[in-house]
Amino acid sequence: MRATKKRAVWQVNLHSVKVTYKGVRRTMRLCTKCLRKVKEQMKKPEGKKNQETVITPTVKETTPIASA
């Protein structure tokens, strides 16, 4: 008798990495996609890493409502 085929279940590829998070050095389990993003941020110069870009939403002007 043959074993029945089951659907493959894909697991997340996690790695234990020491990361500085909110000023505290800690070991975290990160997926490979997140790990690449963290490494990219660490390569940036120190001056640019601390600057945050503030995005202000644009508000459309409302049209005057005609009263009846």
Secondary structure, 3 states (H helix, E strand, C coil): CCCCCCCCCCCCCEEEEEEEECCEEEEEEEEHHHHHHHHHHHHCCHHHHCCCCCCCCCCCCCCCCCCC
